[in-house]
Structures are given as structure tokens and as C-alpha cells.
Amino acid sequence: MKKINSIEFENEGLSCTVIDDIAVLKMSRNIFDYLLNIEHDTEMLEWFDLVEQSKAKGILAISESECYGEKNYAKFLSEASGKDITPEHPAEITKFAKSDIRAIEINMLMNYIRKIVNFNKIFISGIQGEIVTPFIGLSLASDFRFVDESTVLLLTHSKYSLHPSGALPFFLPKYIGHGKAMEYLIKGGKITAEEALQLNIVNAVLPSQNFYEKCLDEAKQICKLSLQYVRATKHLSYNFKNELNKYFDLESNYMFS
């Protein structure tokens, strides 16, 4: 994996190109391969700072259909728990054989969420295919979320008796209300792209066939706004940062459950 020391870079399954002052981040690899690599995470968190300091007006992060999927999530949980777990054959997890891996997952999710929330420019998530609980929460930290027609939000944490991570219990009630959020947080389940749109969890459902181009078109329109205007609006809108930090302190108590 090449060291990331500039806004534009190219690694296997992860790359960034600046297009019309938008940093377009493409992800096509199992997200856990990156999330559990501390050296890579450190570089990516610093990469946010590079974008912040540049003339780029925002980030468009686009994932391919397998990136956030349940198969990858089950593979990670199997390794961390020491159990033979697949999406078709889930198992209750009461402890983690490799607690260090679980700790890295939770802590890095927190770090990325903080970085996105504190980012003073536009951050847009473009999601295709399946996305599991931890990354649903992560995506809700974005300013805008676009999904393709095949996208399914899988709240699979309940299948493994794990608390919903990725700050999902913090963000989800802000979008759909406490009562409806509790249904998904406790019972789990799945949310289709159209259902997510109706619930105001996503901003638009775009065609799968030319998803990348449509996302980029949407991003270009949004990023025409002045940076001063965006910074002021985000500062006023994201006035829950202290509350989020307190939530993370609380979630740290449930790191291994």
C-alpha cells in the first residue's frame, strides 16, 4: 500500500482524483481491510486536513457495491470473535477473542466520524449496494447521502447481539425520531433505498447504471456554494459536537459488546 501524502493518490481499491475542485474518493475494496490498518487510518485522517487546506470545495466519497457489505462484516466479526460466522449462519457474540481488533474498529470509526463532522467543507457519501450498521452511522455524519437503486441498509448488529456502533444511536433519532429509531436499533432489519428516501435518511436515489456520473453532477451543483457560506452554515447546524463526544465516551464502555 503506497503512502498517502497528497490529495490525489491511487492505491489498490482506494484512490482520489480532484475534479472541478471536488476531491473524489473512490473505494472498491473490503472497507475493513483499511479500517483495521492503523498506519493507513492515520494517513487518511491527515488526508482530510490536506483537503481542508486546499482549494477543493468538498469531498465526494463513492463506494462500490461490495465495500460496506454484510459478507465483509461477517468476515470481520468471525476473525474478531473467533467464531465461524457467515451472513447465512450468524452467531451471538458475547466476547471477542481478538479484543484488539474490535477496539481498533470502534476507535477508528469514532475518529472518522469526528473528522467528517468537523470538516468545514462539503462531505458527500455515494453508496451502492449493501451497507451494514457501523457504516450506516458513519454515513449519517455526511452532509449529503446519495444511494443507488440497489442500496440496502442492513441493521445486522442485532443478529450478533452487538450494540449498534458507528454512532448510529446518536444520529438515527435525529433523522427519523426516537420511536422509529428504537425499532431499528433494537430489532434490526433492513431499509431499502426508497424506504431510506421516504425516511429522509438519504437525499436522493440515483440510477445504478450511471451512478458515479450522477453523484458527481450533484456534487458539482452543491459545491458551487461559497466556502464561507458553507462553513458558517455547518458551524450553526453541527452544534452537537460536545454532545457527540460525550456519546463516544459512553460508547467506549460497550466496546466489547
VMD Tcl script that draws the C-alpha trace (Angstrom):
set ca {
  {0.00 0.00 0.00}
  {1.51 3.32 -1.11}
  {1.90 6.12 1.40}
  {-0.76 8.80 1.07}
  {0.94 12.20 1.14}
  {-1.11 14.26 -1.31}
  {-4.79 14.83 -2.07}
  {-4.60 12.83 -5.28}
  {-3.38 9.27 -4.86}
  {-4.00 5.76 -6.12}
  {-3.87 2.54 -4.13}
  {-5.45 -0.83 -4.78}
  {-9.14 -0.38 -4.08}
  {-8.80 3.23 -2.94}
  {-8.00 6.37 -4.93}
  {-8.67 10.09 -5.12}
  {-8.82 12.44 -8.09}
  {-9.68 16.14 -7.96}
  {-12.40 17.00 -10.48}
  {-13.68 20.59 -10.70}
  {-12.40 21.36 -7.19}
  {-14.03 18.24 -5.73}
  {-11.87 15.54 -4.14}
  {-13.47 12.35 -5.49}
  {-12.58 9.44 -3.21}
  {-13.32 6.02 -4.72}
  {-13.50 2.87 -2.59}
  {-13.85 -0.62 -4.05}
  {-12.12 -2.88 -1.53}
  {-13.39 -4.52 1.69}
  {-13.60 -1.49 3.98}
  {-12.33 -3.50 6.96}
  {-9.00 -4.07 5.19}
  {-8.44 -0.34 5.54}
  {-10.24 0.36 8.80}
  {-8.06 -2.11 10.73}
  {-4.81 -0.73 9.29}
  {-3.76 1.94 11.81}
  {-0.99 3.34 9.61}
  {-3.42 3.77 6.74}
  {-6.06 5.33 9.01}
  {-3.53 7.85 10.30}
  {-2.67 8.83 6.73}
  {-6.34 9.15 5.76}
  {-7.15 11.32 8.76}
  {-4.25 13.57 7.74}
  {-5.59 13.47 4.18}
  {-8.75 15.21 5.41}
  {-6.51 18.04 6.64}
  {-4.85 18.28 3.21}
  {-8.26 18.67 1.58}
  {-9.30 21.19 4.22}
  {-6.23 23.31 3.49}
  {-6.53 23.04 -0.30}
  {-8.71 24.94 -2.76}
  {-11.00 21.90 -3.07}
  {-14.57 22.73 -2.08}
  {-15.51 19.32 -0.79}
  {-15.20 15.54 -0.79}
  {-17.33 13.05 -2.71}
  {-16.72 9.57 -1.23}
  {-18.10 6.84 -3.50}
  {-18.13 3.17 -2.54}
  {-18.71 0.21 -4.83}
  {-21.39 -2.35 -4.01}
  {-19.27 -4.85 -2.04}
  {-17.33 -2.31 0.01}
  {-19.64 -2.00 3.05}
  {-21.47 -5.31 2.57}
  {-22.59 -7.92 5.08}
  {-20.18 -10.54 3.77}
  {-17.24 -8.32 4.73}
  {-18.83 -7.51 8.10}
  {-19.35 -11.20 8.91}
  {-15.75 -11.97 7.91}
  {-14.50 -9.27 10.30}
  {-16.73 -10.48 13.15}
  {-15.62 -14.07 12.56}
  {-11.96 -13.08 12.88}
  {-12.51 -10.83 15.89}
  {-14.76 -13.25 17.81}
  {-13.01 -16.49 16.90}
  {-16.35 -17.94 15.77}
  {-17.32 -19.34 12.39}
  {-19.74 -16.65 11.23}
  {-21.37 -16.04 7.87}
  {-24.35 -13.87 6.89}
  {-26.38 -17.06 6.46}
  {-25.23 -18.52 9.79}
  {-24.89 -15.68 12.31}
  {-23.96 -16.33 15.93}
  {-24.39 -14.43 19.17}
  {-21.13 -12.76 20.16}
  {-20.60 -12.44 23.91}
  {-16.86 -11.81 23.83}
  {-14.09 -11.10 21.35}
  {-11.16 -13.49 21.09}
  {-9.19 -10.67 19.46}
  {-10.31 -7.69 21.50}
  {-7.60 -5.51 19.95}
  {-9.25 -5.82 16.53}
  {-12.64 -4.83 17.95}
  {-11.04 -1.87 19.76}
  {-9.40 -0.65 16.54}
  {-12.73 -0.90 14.69}
  {-14.67 1.12 17.26}
  {-11.95 3.73 17.83}
  {-11.28 4.30 14.14}
  {-14.98 4.67 13.39}
  {-15.11 7.34 16.09}
  {-12.06 9.09 14.62}
  {-13.51 9.16 11.11}
  {-16.90 10.38 12.32}
  {-15.26 13.20 14.28}
  {-13.24 14.13 11.20}
  {-16.31 14.26 8.97}
  {-18.38 16.26 11.47}
  {-15.53 18.76 11.97}
  {-14.81 19.05 8.24}
  {-15.57 22.65 7.25}
  {-16.26 21.87 3.61}
  {-18.93 19.74 1.93}
  {-18.75 15.98 2.55}
  {-20.94 13.76 0.35}
  {-21.35 9.99 0.59}
  {-22.24 7.98 -2.51}
  {-23.31 4.46 -1.54}
  {-24.03 1.44 -3.73}
  {-25.30 -1.97 -2.68}
  {-25.28 -3.19 0.92}
  {-24.18 -1.08 3.86}
  {-24.07 -2.53 7.39}
  {-24.74 -0.93 10.76}
  {-21.35 0.67 11.60}
  {-21.15 2.44 8.25}
  {-24.79 3.49 8.23}
  {-23.89 5.53 11.30}
  {-20.74 6.82 9.63}
  {-22.70 7.88 6.54}
  {-25.19 9.84 8.66}
  {-22.32 12.13 9.66}
  {-22.12 13.24 6.00}
  {-23.71 16.46 4.78}
  {-25.42 14.64 1.91}
  {-26.04 10.98 1.08}
  {-26.81 9.60 -2.36}
  {-27.56 5.92 -2.94}
  {-28.22 3.79 -5.99}
  {-31.38 1.78 -6.61}
  {-29.83 -1.43 -5.29}
  {-28.74 0.03 -1.96}
  {-29.96 -1.76 1.17}
  {-29.23 -0.56 4.70}
  {-28.66 -3.69 6.78}
  {-29.00 -3.24 10.52}
  {-27.42 -6.62 11.17}
  {-25.91 -5.86 14.59}
  {-28.95 -7.47 16.25}
  {-28.16 -10.81 14.54}
  {-24.93 -10.94 16.54}
  {-26.30 -9.38 19.76}
  {-23.90 -6.45 19.36}
  {-24.72 -2.84 20.19}
  {-25.25 -0.64 17.10}
  {-21.88 1.02 16.55}
  {-20.71 3.84 14.30}
  {-22.69 6.36 16.39}
  {-25.91 5.07 14.83}
  {-27.88 5.50 18.11}
  {-26.68 9.11 18.16}
  {-27.50 10.08 14.57}
  {-30.51 7.97 13.59}
  {-33.03 9.55 16.03}
  {-32.05 12.98 14.66}
  {-33.32 11.91 11.23}
  {-36.34 9.70 11.92}
  {-37.30 10.40 15.55}
  {-36.63 8.43 18.72}
  {-39.53 5.98 18.47}
  {-38.88 4.81 14.91}
  {-35.13 4.75 15.50}
  {-35.55 2.47 18.51}
  {-37.39 -0.06 16.34}
  {-34.37 -0.38 14.05}
  {-31.77 -0.11 16.81}
  {-33.36 -2.87 18.92}
  {-34.94 -5.14 16.32}
  {-32.51 -4.60 13.44}
  {-33.79 -5.27 9.94}
  {-33.21 -3.72 6.54}
  {-34.14 -0.49 4.80}
  {-34.35 -0.30 1.02}
  {-33.17 2.72 -0.96}
  {-36.72 4.01 -1.49}
  {-37.60 3.47 2.18}
  {-34.46 5.36 3.20}
  {-35.52 8.23 0.95}
  {-39.01 8.30 2.49}
  {-37.45 8.30 5.97}
  {-35.16 11.23 4.97}
  {-32.08 9.13 5.74}
  {-30.77 9.76 2.20}
  {-31.10 12.79 -0.05}
  {-31.65 11.03 -3.36}
  {-31.84 7.63 -5.04}
  {-29.84 7.74 -8.28}
  {-29.78 5.28 -11.22}
  {-27.34 2.39 -10.79}
  {-26.27 2.47 -14.44}
  {-24.53 5.86 -14.27}
  {-24.35 6.34 -10.52}
  {-20.84 7.83 -10.48}
  {-21.66 10.48 -13.09}
  {-24.95 11.40 -11.38}
  {-23.23 11.71 -7.99}
  {-20.57 13.93 -9.49}
  {-23.20 16.13 -11.15}
  {-25.00 16.53 -7.80}
  {-21.71 17.29 -6.03}
  {-20.78 19.95 -8.60}
  {-24.07 21.76 -8.01}
  {-23.69 21.67 -4.23}
  {-20.04 22.72 -4.28}
  {-20.81 25.87 -6.27}
  {-21.73 27.45 -2.94}
  {-19.18 29.76 -1.34}
  {-16.93 28.18 1.28}
  {-17.62 31.00 3.74}
  {-21.35 30.30 3.47}
  {-20.81 26.54 3.88}
  {-18.55 26.96 6.92}
  {-21.00 29.28 8.68}
  {-24.00 27.06 7.94}
  {-22.23 23.89 9.08}
  {-20.97 25.56 12.23}
  {-24.52 26.55 13.15}
  {-26.06 23.23 12.11}
  {-23.50 20.96 13.78}
  {-23.75 22.46 17.23}
  {-23.89 18.99 18.79}
  {-20.14 18.25 18.76}
  {-19.78 18.27 22.55}
  {-22.82 16.00 22.77}
  {-21.22 13.64 20.24}
  {-18.00 13.46 22.25}
  {-20.00 12.57 25.36}
  {-21.76 9.86 23.36}
  {-18.41 8.40 22.29}
  {-17.27 8.37 25.92}
  {-20.40 6.37 26.72}
  {-20.00 4.00 23.76}
  {-16.43 3.25 24.83}
  {-17.90 1.42 27.83}
  {-19.56 -1.04 25.42}
  {-16.58 -1.58 23.13}
  {-16.55 -5.33 23.64}
  {-20.32 -5.90 23.48}
}
mol new
graphics top color blue
foreach p $ca { graphics top sphere $p radius 0.5 }
foreach p [lrange $ca 0 end-1] q [lrange $ca 1 end] { graphics top cylinder $p $q radius 0.2 }
display resetview
